């Protein structure tokens, strides 16, 4: 990783994900930010887990 703060990890393989992997940021109904990111290991679009 290149200094990006970690977003969480891939729920499928556990790989750490950073801002460089973000595909989409959106606002959830409760006002929090949701993120979809591409895991470089699984090559899947996932919602990072903290």
PyMOL CGO cylinders between C-alpha atoms (Angstrom):
from pymol import cmd
from pymol.cgo import CYLINDER

trace = [
    CYLINDER, 0.00, 0.00, 0.00, 1.10, 3.52, -0.65, 0.3, 1, 1, 1, 1, 1, 1,
    CYLINDER, 1.10, 3.52, -0.65, 0.33, 5.36, 2.57, 0.3, 1, 1, 1, 1, 1, 1,
    CYLINDER, 0.33, 5.36, 2.57, -3.47, 5.23, 2.15, 0.3, 1, 1, 1, 1, 1, 1,
    CYLINDER, -3.47, 5.23, 2.15, -5.23, 4.64, 5.46, 0.3, 1, 1, 1, 1, 1, 1,
    CYLINDER, -5.23, 4.64, 5.46, -6.78, 1.19, 5.68, 0.3, 1, 1, 1, 1, 1, 1,
    CYLINDER, -6.78, 1.19, 5.68, -10.52, 0.96, 5.01, 0.3, 1, 1, 1, 1, 1, 1,
    CYLINDER, -10.52, 0.96, 5.01, -10.93, -2.51, 6.41, 0.3, 1, 1, 1, 1, 1, 1,
    CYLINDER, -10.93, -2.51, 6.41, -10.45, -5.96, 5.02, 0.3, 1, 1, 1, 1, 1, 1,
    CYLINDER, -10.45, -5.96, 5.02, -11.98, -8.14, 2.34, 0.3, 1, 1, 1, 1, 1, 1,
    CYLINDER, -11.98, -8.14, 2.34, -14.77, -10.28, 3.84, 0.3, 1, 1, 1, 1, 1, 1,
    CYLINDER, -14.77, -10.28, 3.84, -13.82, -13.13, 1.50, 0.3, 1, 1, 1, 1, 1, 1,
    CYLINDER, -13.82, -13.13, 1.50, -10.05, -13.45, 1.93, 0.3, 1, 1, 1, 1, 1, 1,
    CYLINDER, -10.05, -13.45, 1.93, -9.07, -10.98, 4.68, 0.3, 1, 1, 1, 1, 1, 1,
    CYLINDER, -9.07, -10.98, 4.68, -6.79, -8.83, 2.48, 0.3, 1, 1, 1, 1, 1, 1,
    CYLINDER, -6.79, -8.83, 2.48, -6.41, -5.27, 3.78, 0.3, 1, 1, 1, 1, 1, 1,
    CYLINDER, -6.41, -5.27, 3.78, -8.03, -2.66, 1.52, 0.3, 1, 1, 1, 1, 1, 1,
    CYLINDER, -8.03, -2.66, 1.52, -7.05, 1.00, 1.19, 0.3, 1, 1, 1, 1, 1, 1,
    CYLINDER, -7.05, 1.00, 1.19, -8.38, 4.06, -0.61, 0.3, 1, 1, 1, 1, 1, 1,
    CYLINDER, -8.38, 4.06, -0.61, -6.60, 2.93, -3.78, 0.3, 1, 1, 1, 1, 1, 1,
    CYLINDER, -6.60, 2.93, -3.78, -9.10, 0.05, -4.03, 0.3, 1, 1, 1, 1, 1, 1,
    CYLINDER, -9.10, 0.05, -4.03, -12.29, 2.14, -3.69, 0.3, 1, 1, 1, 1, 1, 1,
    CYLINDER, -12.29, 2.14, -3.69, -14.69, 1.97, -6.62, 0.3, 1, 1, 1, 1, 1, 1,
    CYLINDER, -14.69, 1.97, -6.62, -17.78, 3.68, -5.16, 0.3, 1, 1, 1, 1, 1, 1,
    CYLINDER, -17.78, 3.68, -5.16, -18.59, 5.73, -2.05, 0.3, 1, 1, 1, 1, 1, 1,
    CYLINDER, -18.59, 5.73, -2.05, -22.24, 6.36, -1.22, 0.3, 1, 1, 1, 1, 1, 1,
    CYLINDER, -22.24, 6.36, -1.22, -24.40, 7.68, 1.60, 0.3, 1, 1, 1, 1, 1, 1,
    CYLINDER, -24.40, 7.68, 1.60, -26.49, 5.08, 3.44, 0.3, 1, 1, 1, 1, 1, 1,
    CYLINDER, -26.49, 5.08, 3.44, -29.99, 5.77, 4.76, 0.3, 1, 1, 1, 1, 1, 1,
    CYLINDER, -29.99, 5.77, 4.76, -28.57, 6.26, 8.27, 0.3, 1, 1, 1, 1, 1, 1,
    CYLINDER, -28.57, 6.26, 8.27, -26.21, 9.00, 7.03, 0.3, 1, 1, 1, 1, 1, 1,
    CYLINDER, -26.21, 9.00, 7.03, -23.01, 6.95, 7.19, 0.3, 1, 1, 1, 1, 1, 1,
    CYLINDER, -23.01, 6.95, 7.19, -20.76, 6.38, 4.20, 0.3, 1, 1, 1, 1, 1, 1,
    CYLINDER, -20.76, 6.38, 4.20, -20.80, 3.03, 2.44, 0.3, 1, 1, 1, 1, 1, 1,
    CYLINDER, -20.80, 3.03, 2.44, -17.92, 1.82, 0.31, 0.3, 1, 1, 1, 1, 1, 1,
    CYLINDER, -17.92, 1.82, 0.31, -17.54, -0.74, -2.45, 0.3, 1, 1, 1, 1, 1, 1,
    CYLINDER, -17.54, -0.74, -2.45, -13.94, -1.67, -3.22, 0.3, 1, 1, 1, 1, 1, 1,
    CYLINDER, -13.94, -1.67, -3.22, -12.15, -4.15, -5.48, 0.3, 1, 1, 1, 1, 1, 1,
    CYLINDER, -12.15, -4.15, -5.48, -10.06, -6.74, -3.67, 0.3, 1, 1, 1, 1, 1, 1,
    CYLINDER, -10.06, -6.74, -3.67, -6.70, -7.19, -5.46, 0.3, 1, 1, 1, 1, 1, 1,
    CYLINDER, -6.70, -7.19, -5.46, -6.48, -10.82, -4.29, 0.3, 1, 1, 1, 1, 1, 1,
    CYLINDER, -6.48, -10.82, -4.29, -10.04, -12.09, -4.94, 0.3, 1, 1, 1, 1, 1, 1,
    CYLINDER, -10.04, -12.09, -4.94, -10.66, -9.72, -7.86, 0.3, 1, 1, 1, 1, 1, 1,
    CYLINDER, -10.66, -9.72, -7.86, -14.16, -9.24, -6.40, 0.3, 1, 1, 1, 1, 1, 1,
    CYLINDER, -14.16, -9.24, -6.40, -16.12, -6.11, -5.54, 0.3, 1, 1, 1, 1, 1, 1,
    CYLINDER, -16.12, -6.11, -5.54, -16.73, -6.15, -1.78, 0.3, 1, 1, 1, 1, 1, 1,
    CYLINDER, -16.73, -6.15, -1.78, -17.85, -3.97, 1.11, 0.3, 1, 1, 1, 1, 1, 1,
    CYLINDER, -17.85, -3.97, 1.11, -14.76, -3.75, 3.36, 0.3, 1, 1, 1, 1, 1, 1,
    CYLINDER, -14.76, -3.75, 3.36, -15.17, -5.02, 6.92, 0.3, 1, 1, 1, 1, 1, 1,
    CYLINDER, -15.17, -5.02, 6.92, -13.56, -3.24, 9.86, 0.3, 1, 1, 1, 1, 1, 1,
]
cmd.load_cgo(trace, "trace")
